[in-house]
Amino acid sequence: MNRAWIELVRGPAALTVPGDIVAGAAAAGGAPLKRTALAAGSSLCLYWSGMALNDWADRDTDARERPTRPLPSGRIRPAAALAAAAGLTAAGLTLAAVHSRPALAAAGALAATAWAYDLGVKHTQAGPAAMGAARSLNVVLGACAGRAPHRALPAAGVVGAHTAAVTALSRHEAFGGPRSAPLVTLAAALGTAAAVAAPGRTPAPRAERAGSVAGSVAYLLTAAPPLLRAAREPTGARVRQGVVGGLTALMPLQAALAARAGRPQAVPVLLGALAAARRLSRKVTPT
């Protein structure tokens, strides 16, 4: 895959996707490795599809606002991007079908939400909520392999709420916006971290408690600094950095949720993915 295609599918941001599956599977009581891998593969295909479709749908706007993106710069043809979006959607649904009927239902809902978002909903007031719903469905997809999928709904809600807040902020990344926009996102992040790190109704083992706290702290350390800078200077560039911070903060948030659900071993893996995403973000923009 050459640089243009990595840019098109948002290579660094795509690293945040498997963590949704891990968090969902953990919250659902654990899942077989094979089914978790199938869910992760389906999720990645659907995410890449959504990114390709996003740039195909926004190619005229990007020609004015972001002419260096792969389509307006001519490095990828619009028809190729649309074909990739369709093919990746089909691949994602196929992997989900191999997984199970519940996974296919979750993946189908996720794909429908992503296509609706890219083809028009993102330009409405419902855009952030729709993107949040897509991320929530991604967590649900991971939970489909678990013993008790319904137990993943709170984790899905947390990830979806964070995503909706970051998506709302992203509407100002082209030209900047009011200081209140990054401050609202920051307030949401503070509330999310406090909720995830808070003790549960029953005492948790030390490793699980330490993992959820470590993940929550890493989440704040990733999201808060660029949001504070964007609040002080809400230019397009600063807001974009806040959005990038919010995106990459998903990985420590997923780690905290997985640890809280009894899988503290996911913490070093997902924090390692965070480090990889940061390195890749220096070469390819995740937004």
Buried (B, 14 or more C-beta within 10 A) or exposed (E): EEEBBBBBBBBBBBBBBBBBBBBBBBBBBBBEEEBBBBBBBBBBBBBBBBBBBBBBBBBEEBEEBBEEBBBBBEBBEBEBBBEBBBBBBEBBBBBBBBBBEBBBBBBBBBBEBBBBBBEEBBEEEBBBBBBBBBBBBBBBBBBBBBEEBEBBBBBBEBBBBBBBBBBBBBBBBBEBBEEEBBBBBBEBBBEBBEEBBEEEEEEBEEBBBBBBBBBBBBBBEBBBBBBBBBBEEBBBEBBBBBBBBBBBBBBBBBBBBBBBBBBBEBBEBBBEBBEEBBEBBEEBBBB
